[in-house]
């Protein structure tokens, strides 16, 4: 019987252990998609407690606690103490067996704090106090934790109206051993024309860009100015959170009419919304191609399903689900249109629904060429960034594409303790390959295998994103 969370956690064969310990583990981290707060990095934020660091904003944990019957005040409430919140999480942890939270929790305690005890009600106070004592030490700041985990680069998620002041400040104060922090362009609010706040957002965009936005063409001009500004601050990639891909035909005049209706608060038909989004994503993709950026598409989520809790807490608080969308043909047409016009940038496609794994893996090959792995199948995302989800994603990519050209893992997280997700991924990758060698499905060619895991862990991303 293997011991839980030991040195060879997840690694079932000698080959897997060799590949991980001697190759994957030593590679730096390029976290090319996350939701860290840039100001916390710029100010080198010091955390007041493990609760702030661990539970603040973590809707994964909140979902588990709610499922365990924990009252909302211990998840997101303002009238409970840090200890009370932590205690409720500790009560929930023993019920998370076979949920990835159990693995992540103990990997984070071990790798950040050196704590190998299992978190439970019996150990909660001891672990809480030990973590809080260590958080007082100089190295346990936002930047210190990133250095500890050998993070070389992080890409935050930033709205076009952001002034990026924290990125600018950080670039001026960054130490020699501190990671590079790069903004990433996320123009969802300009795309979501059906939202009641759309017109107000356009006014904000107008103010920060200096463009008087009267029509859609003006908004494109404003976004181009912001796109240029982001590039001046080092931005090299965009990201779009979409339910599905869109390929509705449209004319420029139709889009102007739809835009005018939205600005006047008039209702839009479903077809008008889809026409606008089809046009919008095309314009953004053209900008990215012109600037030699990488574009990312995260699709397949149904967001804010619980109206009562959305009104109480707002978005991104743990009430989203996997969606079902018949989007393959629209995806193909969208990519094909860009390809026909020589405006298809490097592209990463993530799906929240694993049923679409093979769809995406086969879609990639239609538009490859010019550079290795130009069109990428993004890593297991959100509900899929756990062992089974990552294995399914890599299996689909392996048999229908080239796993060797994969740009690897990201955290997609708001937490400075999420970097063990890279370790978790690397262990799973090495175990996948080690098991294939053990079964005679791959040769025991350590040189080729070592290069493969080092590339997927780090080298491919470094070459692909052109951050340096």
C-alpha positions as CSV (number, residue, x, y, z in Angstrom):
1,X,0.0,0.0,0.0
2,X,1.4,3.4,-1.0
3,X,1.5,6.3,1.5
4,X,-0.7,9.3,0.8
5,X,1.0,12.4,-0.5
6,X,4.5,11.1,-0.2
7,X,7.5,11.9,-2.4
8,X,6.2,9.6,-5.1
9,X,2.5,10.7,-4.9
10,X,0.7,9.8,-8.1
11,X,3.9,8.3,-9.6
12,X,3.3,4.6,-10.0
13,X,6.4,3.4,-11.8
14,X,10.2,3.9,-11.7
15,X,10.0,5.7,-15.1
16,X,7.4,8.1,-13.8
17,X,9.4,8.8,-10.7
18,X,12.6,9.5,-12.8
19,X,10.8,11.7,-15.2
20,X,9.2,13.8,-12.5
21,X,11.9,14.2,-9.9
22,X,14.8,14.6,-12.4
23,X,13.1,16.6,-15.1
24,X,9.6,18.0,-14.6
25,X,10.0,19.1,-11.0
26,X,13.0,21.3,-11.8
27,X,11.3,23.3,-14.5
28,X,10.1,26.9,-13.7
29,X,6.4,27.8,-13.9
30,X,4.9,29.9,-16.6
31,X,1.4,30.6,-15.4
32,X,-0.1,32.0,-18.6
33,X,-3.7,32.3,-17.4
34,X,-4.7,33.3,-13.9
35,X,-6.9,35.7,-12.0
36,X,-4.4,37.1,-9.4
37,X,-5.0,40.7,-8.3
38,X,-2.1,42.6,-9.9
39,X,-2.1,45.1,-7.0
40,X,-1.3,42.4,-4.5
41,X,1.8,41.5,-6.6
42,X,2.8,45.1,-7.1
43,X,2.4,45.9,-3.3
44,X,3.9,42.5,-2.3
45,X,0.9,41.9,-0.2
46,X,1.3,40.3,3.2
47,X,-1.5,38.0,4.2
48,X,-3.2,38.5,7.6
49,X,-4.1,34.8,8.0
50,X,-4.3,31.5,6.2
51,X,-8.0,32.2,5.8
52,X,-7.3,35.3,3.7
53,X,-4.7,33.5,1.6
54,X,-6.6,30.2,1.2
55,X,-10.4,30.9,1.4
56,X,-10.8,34.4,0.2
57,X,-12.3,34.3,-3.3
58,X,-12.0,30.5,-3.6
59,X,-15.3,29.4,-5.0
60,X,-14.1,25.8,-5.3
61,X,-13.9,25.6,-1.5
62,X,-17.2,27.5,-1.1
63,X,-19.1,25.0,-3.3
64,X,-17.8,22.1,-1.2
65,X,-18.6,23.8,2.1
66,X,-22.2,24.6,0.9
67,X,-22.6,21.0,-0.2
68,X,-21.5,20.0,3.3
69,X,-24.3,22.1,4.8
70,X,-22.1,25.0,5.9
71,X,-24.0,28.3,6.3
72,X,-23.1,31.0,3.7
73,X,-21.8,33.3,6.4
74,X,-18.8,31.0,6.9
75,X,-18.1,31.1,3.1
76,X,-18.6,34.7,2.1
77,X,-20.0,36.4,5.2
78,X,-18.5,39.5,6.8
79,X,-19.7,38.7,10.3
80,X,-17.5,35.7,11.0
81,X,-13.9,35.5,12.0
82,X,-11.0,34.0,10.0
83,X,-10.8,31.2,12.5
84,X,-14.5,30.4,12.2
85,X,-14.3,30.2,8.4
86,X,-11.1,28.1,8.6
87,X,-12.8,25.8,11.2
88,X,-15.7,25.2,8.8
89,X,-13.4,24.4,6.0
90,X,-11.5,21.9,8.2
91,X,-14.8,20.3,9.0
92,X,-15.5,19.9,5.3
93,X,-12.1,18.5,4.2
94,X,-12.6,14.9,5.4
95,X,-15.8,14.8,3.3
96,X,-13.8,15.8,0.1
97,X,-12.3,12.3,-0.4
98,X,-12.0,11.8,-4.2
99,X,-12.6,15.4,-4.8
100,X,-9.5,17.2,-6.2
101,X,-9.8,19.7,-3.3
102,X,-8.5,16.9,-1.0
103,X,-5.3,16.6,-3.0
104,X,-4.9,20.3,-3.6
105,X,-5.4,21.1,0.1
106,X,-2.7,18.8,1.3
107,X,-0.2,19.6,-1.5
108,X,-0.6,23.3,-0.7
109,X,-0.1,22.7,3.1
110,X,3.0,20.5,2.4
111,X,4.7,22.6,-0.3
112,X,4.0,26.1,1.2
113,X,4.2,25.4,4.9
114,X,5.9,22.0,5.3
115,X,2.8,20.7,7.0
116,X,2.2,17.0,6.3
117,X,-0.6,16.5,8.9
118,X,-4.1,15.8,7.4
119,X,-6.5,18.7,7.9
120,X,-9.5,17.8,10.0
121,X,-11.4,19.2,12.9
122,X,-8.8,17.5,15.2
123,X,-5.9,19.3,13.6
124,X,-7.6,22.5,12.5
125,X,-6.4,24.8,15.4
126,X,-2.8,23.5,15.3
127,X,-2.6,24.0,11.5
128,X,-4.3,27.3,11.6
129,X,-1.8,28.7,14.2
130,X,1.2,27.2,12.5
131,X,0.3,28.7,9.1
132,X,-0.4,32.1,10.6
133,X,3.0,32.1,12.4
134,X,4.8,31.3,9.2
135,X,2.8,34.0,7.3
136,X,4.5,36.5,9.6
137,X,7.9,35.6,8.2
138,X,9.4,37.9,5.5
139,X,9.3,35.3,2.7
140,X,5.5,34.6,3.0
141,X,4.4,37.6,0.9
142,X,2.7,37.5,-2.5
143,X,6.0,37.8,-4.3
144,X,7.7,35.5,-1.8
145,X,5.3,32.7,-2.5
146,X,5.8,33.1,-6.2
147,X,9.5,32.9,-5.8
148,X,9.1,29.9,-3.5
149,X,7.3,28.1,-6.3
150,X,9.8,29.0,-8.9
151,X,7.3,31.1,-10.9
152,X,9.0,32.7,-13.8
153,X,6.0,34.5,-15.4
154,X,2.3,35.1,-14.7
155,X,-0.4,36.5,-16.9
156,X,-3.2,38.2,-15.1
157,X,-6.7,38.9,-16.6
158,X,-7.4,42.5,-17.3
159,X,-10.3,44.5,-18.8
160,X,-9.6,47.0,-21.7
161,X,-10.6,49.9,-19.5
162,X,-8.0,49.0,-16.8
163,X,-5.3,51.6,-16.5
164,X,-2.8,48.8,-15.6
165,X,-1.3,51.0,-12.9
166,X,-0.3,48.0,-10.8
167,X,1.5,46.4,-13.8
168,X,3.4,49.6,-14.4
169,X,4.3,50.0,-10.7
170,X,5.4,46.4,-10.5
171,X,7.6,46.7,-13.6
172,X,9.4,49.6,-11.8
173,X,9.8,47.8,-8.5
174,X,10.3,44.2,-9.6
175,X,13.3,42.5,-8.1
176,X,15.8,40.4,-10.0
177,X,14.3,37.1,-8.7
178,X,10.7,38.2,-9.0
179,X,8.6,36.8,-11.8
180,X,7.5,38.6,-14.8
181,X,3.9,39.8,-14.6
182,X,2.1,40.4,-17.9
183,X,-1.4,41.7,-18.5
184,X,-3.8,39.7,-20.6
185,X,-6.6,41.3,-22.6
186,X,-10.1,40.2,-21.6
187,X,-12.8,42.2,-23.5
188,X,-15.9,40.2,-22.4
189,X,-17.8,43.3,-21.2
190,X,-17.5,44.9,-24.6
191,X,-18.7,41.6,-26.2
192,X,-21.7,41.0,-23.9
193,X,-24.1,43.4,-25.7
194,X,-27.1,41.7,-24.2
195,X,-26.2,42.7,-20.6
196,X,-28.0,45.7,-19.1
197,X,-24.7,47.3,-18.1
198,X,-23.4,47.3,-21.7
199,X,-24.1,51.0,-22.5
200,X,-22.5,52.1,-19.2
201,X,-19.4,50.0,-20.1
202,X,-19.2,51.6,-23.5
203,X,-19.2,55.1,-21.8
204,X,-16.3,53.9,-19.6
205,X,-14.4,52.7,-22.7
206,X,-15.0,56.0,-24.4
207,X,-13.6,57.9,-21.4
208,X,-10.4,55.9,-21.1
209,X,-9.7,55.7,-24.8
210,X,-10.5,59.3,-25.7
211,X,-12.8,58.2,-28.5
212,X,-16.3,59.5,-28.7
213,X,-18.2,56.3,-29.2
214,X,-21.4,56.8,-31.2
215,X,-21.3,53.8,-33.4
216,X,-19.8,50.3,-33.5
217,X,-16.9,51.4,-35.7
218,X,-16.0,54.0,-33.0
219,X,-15.9,51.3,-30.4
220,X,-13.6,49.2,-32.5
221,X,-11.3,52.3,-32.8
222,X,-11.4,52.7,-29.0
223,X,-10.6,49.1,-28.4
224,X,-7.7,49.3,-30.9
225,X,-6.3,52.2,-28.9
226,X,-6.6,50.2,-25.7
227,X,-5.1,47.1,-27.4
228,X,-2.1,49.2,-28.4
229,X,-1.8,50.5,-24.8
230,X,-1.9,46.9,-23.5
231,X,0.8,46.0,-25.9
232,X,3.0,48.8,-24.7
233,X,2.7,47.3,-21.2
234,X,4.0,44.0,-22.4
235,X,0.7,42.2,-23.2
236,X,1.1,39.3,-25.6
237,X,-2.2,37.4,-25.3
238,X,-6.0,37.8,-25.1
239,X,-8.7,35.8,-23.5
240,X,-12.4,35.4,-24.2
241,X,-15.0,33.8,-21.9
242,X,-17.7,32.7,-24.3
243,X,-20.6,30.3,-24.0
244,X,-20.1,29.1,-27.5
245,X,-18.6,30.1,-30.9
246,X,-20.6,32.2,-33.3
247,X,-20.7,32.3,-37.1
248,X,-23.9,34.2,-37.9
249,X,-23.6,36.1,-41.2
250,X,-23.8,39.9,-40.9
251,X,-23.2,43.1,-42.7
252,X,-21.6,46.2,-41.2
253,X,-24.9,48.1,-41.4
254,X,-26.6,45.3,-39.4
255,X,-24.0,45.5,-36.7
256,X,-24.3,49.3,-36.5
257,X,-28.1,48.9,-36.1
258,X,-27.7,46.3,-33.4
259,X,-25.2,48.5,-31.6
260,X,-27.5,51.6,-31.8
261,X,-30.4,49.6,-30.4
262,X,-28.3,48.3,-27.5
263,X,-27.1,51.8,-26.6
264,X,-30.7,53.0,-26.5
265,X,-31.7,50.2,-24.3
266,X,-33.9,48.5,-26.8
267,X,-34.3,44.7,-26.7
268,X,-32.3,42.6,-29.1
269,X,-33.2,39.3,-30.8
270,X,-31.2,36.2,-30.2
271,X,-30.0,36.4,-33.8
272,X,-28.9,40.0,-33.4
273,X,-26.9,39.2,-30.3
274,X,-25.2,36.3,-32.1
275,X,-24.5,38.5,-35.1
276,X,-22.8,41.1,-32.9
277,X,-20.7,38.5,-31.1
278,X,-19.7,36.9,-34.3
279,X,-18.5,40.3,-35.6
280,X,-16.9,41.3,-32.3
281,X,-14.8,38.2,-31.9
282,X,-13.7,38.5,-35.5
283,X,-12.5,42.1,-35.0
284,X,-10.7,41.1,-31.8
285,X,-9.0,38.2,-33.5
286,X,-7.8,40.4,-36.3
287,X,-6.3,42.8,-33.8
288,X,-4.5,39.9,-32.1
289,X,-3.1,38.6,-35.4
290,X,-1.9,42.0,-36.4
291,X,0.0,42.3,-33.0
292,X,1.3,38.7,-33.1
293,X,-0.6,37.9,-29.9
294,X,-1.9,34.5,-28.7
295,X,-5.7,34.4,-28.4
296,X,-7.5,32.1,-25.9
297,X,-11.1,31.0,-25.9
298,X,-12.7,29.5,-22.8
299,X,-16.1,28.2,-23.8
300,X,-18.8,26.0,-22.4
301,X,-19.8,27.5,-19.1
302,X,-23.3,28.4,-18.0
303,X,-22.7,31.1,-15.5
304,X,-24.6,32.6,-12.5
305,X,-27.3,29.9,-12.4
306,X,-28.5,30.8,-8.9
307,X,-30.3,34.1,-9.3
308,X,-30.8,34.7,-5.6
309,X,-27.1,34.2,-4.8
310,X,-26.0,36.2,-7.9
311,X,-28.0,39.1,-6.6
312,X,-26.5,38.7,-3.1
313,X,-22.9,38.0,-4.0
314,X,-22.3,38.8,-7.7
315,X,-20.5,36.8,-10.3
316,X,-17.7,34.2,-9.8
317,X,-18.9,33.0,-6.4
318,X,-19.5,29.4,-7.2
319,X,-22.7,29.1,-9.0
320,X,-21.6,28.1,-12.5
321,X,-21.9,24.8,-14.4
322,X,-20.8,22.9,-17.4
323,X,-22.9,23.7,-20.4
324,X,-24.0,21.8,-23.5
325,X,-23.6,23.7,-26.8
326,X,-23.6,22.5,-30.3
327,X,-20.7,24.7,-31.4
328,X,-18.3,22.6,-33.5
329,X,-19.5,23.9,-36.9
330,X,-19.5,27.5,-35.7
331,X,-16.0,27.1,-34.3
332,X,-14.8,25.6,-37.6
333,X,-16.3,28.5,-39.6
334,X,-14.9,31.1,-37.3
335,X,-11.4,29.7,-37.5
336,X,-11.7,29.1,-41.3
337,X,-12.7,32.7,-41.9
338,X,-9.7,34.0,-40.1
339,X,-7.4,31.5,-41.9
340,X,-8.8,32.5,-45.3
341,X,-7.8,36.1,-44.6
342,X,-4.4,35.2,-43.1
343,X,-5.5,36.6,-39.8
344,X,-5.5,33.5,-37.6
345,X,-3.3,34.1,-34.6
346,X,-1.9,31.5,-32.3
347,X,-5.0,30.1,-30.7
348,X,-5.8,28.1,-27.5
349,X,-9.2,26.6,-27.1
350,X,-10.5,25.4,-23.7
351,X,-13.7,23.5,-23.2
352,X,-15.6,23.2,-19.9
353,X,-17.4,20.1,-21.2
354,X,-15.1,17.1,-21.6
355,X,-17.6,15.6,-24.1
356,X,-16.1,18.1,-26.5
357,X,-12.5,16.9,-26.0
358,X,-12.3,14.9,-29.2
359,X,-14.1,17.7,-31.1
360,X,-11.4,20.2,-30.2
361,X,-8.6,17.7,-30.6
362,X,-9.7,17.0,-34.2
363,X,-10.4,20.7,-34.9
364,X,-6.8,21.7,-34.2
365,X,-5.3,19.7,-37.1
366,X,-7.5,21.6,-39.6
367,X,-5.7,24.9,-39.0
368,X,-2.1,24.0,-38.0
369,X,1.0,25.2,-39.9
370,X,3.7,27.8,-39.8
371,X,5.0,27.0,-36.3
372,X,4.8,24.0,-33.9
373,X,1.5,23.6,-32.2
374,X,0.0,26.9,-33.5
375,X,-3.5,25.9,-32.5
376,X,-3.6,24.4,-29.0
377,X,-6.1,22.3,-27.0
378,X,-6.0,24.1,-23.7
379,X,-5.4,22.1,-20.5
380,X,-8.2,20.7,-18.4
381,X,-10.0,23.8,-17.3
382,X,-12.1,24.7,-14.2
383,X,-14.2,21.6,-13.4
384,X,-11.7,19.6,-15.4
385,X,-8.4,20.6,-13.8
386,X,-8.4,17.4,-11.7
387,X,-6.8,14.0,-12.3
388,X,-9.5,12.4,-14.5
389,X,-10.1,15.7,-16.4
390,X,-6.5,16.2,-17.2
391,X,-5.9,12.6,-18.2
392,X,-9.0,12.7,-20.5
393,X,-7.7,16.0,-22.1
394,X,-4.2,14.6,-22.6
395,X,-5.5,11.3,-24.0
396,X,-7.6,13.1,-26.6
397,X,-4.8,15.3,-27.5
398,X,-2.4,12.4,-27.7
399,X,-4.4,10.2,-30.0
400,X,-5.7,13.0,-32.3
401,X,-2.8,15.5,-32.2
402,X,0.7,15.9,-30.8
403,X,0.9,15.8,-27.0
404,X,4.6,16.7,-27.3
405,X,3.7,20.2,-28.6
406,X,1.3,20.9,-25.7
407,X,1.9,24.2,-23.8
408,X,0.9,22.6,-20.5
409,X,-0.8,23.7,-17.3
410,X,-2.0,26.9,-15.8
411,X,-3.7,27.8,-12.5
412,X,-6.7,29.8,-13.6
413,X,-6.7,30.8,-10.0
414,X,-7.0,33.8,-7.7
415,X,-4.8,32.2,-5.0
416,X,-1.1,32.5,-4.4
417,X,-1.2,28.9,-3.1
418,X,-2.5,27.4,-6.3
419,X,0.9,26.7,-7.9
420,X,1.0,23.0,-6.8
421,X,-1.6,22.5,-9.5
422,X,1.4,22.7,-11.8
423,X,3.1,20.0,-9.7
424,X,-0.1,17.9,-9.7
425,X,-0.3,18.2,-13.5
426,X,3.4,17.3,-14.0
427,X,3.0,14.3,-11.8
428,X,0.0,13.1,-13.7
429,X,1.8,13.7,-17.0
430,X,4.9,11.7,-15.9
431,X,2.7,8.9,-14.6
432,X,0.8,8.7,-17.9
433,X,4.0,8.3,-19.8
434,X,5.6,6.0,-17.2
435,X,2.6,3.6,-17.4
436,X,2.8,3.5,-21.2
437,X,6.5,2.5,-20.9
438,X,5.6,-0.1,-18.3
439,X,3.0,-1.6,-20.5
440,X,5.3,-1.6,-23.6
441,X,3.3,1.0,-25.4
442,X,6.3,3.4,-25.5
443,X,10.0,2.6,-25.6
444,X,12.1,3.3,-22.5
445,X,13.9,6.1,-24.3
446,X,14.7,8.3,-21.3
447,X,16.2,11.1,-23.4
448,X,13.2,11.5,-25.6
449,X,10.8,11.2,-22.7
450,X,12.7,13.6,-20.5
451,X,12.7,16.2,-23.3
452,X,9.0,15.7,-23.7
453,X,8.1,16.3,-20.1
454,X,10.4,19.3,-19.8
455,X,8.9,20.8,-23.0
456,X,5.3,20.3,-21.8
457,X,6.1,21.6,-18.3
458,X,7.9,24.7,-19.5
459,X,9.8,24.9,-22.7
460,X,6.9,24.8,-25.1
461,X,5.1,27.7,-23.3
462,X,8.3,29.7,-23.2
463,X,8.7,29.4,-27.0
464,X,5.0,29.7,-27.9
465,X,4.0,32.9,-26.1
466,X,7.1,34.9,-27.0
467,X,7.1,36.7,-23.6
468,X,10.8,37.3,-23.7
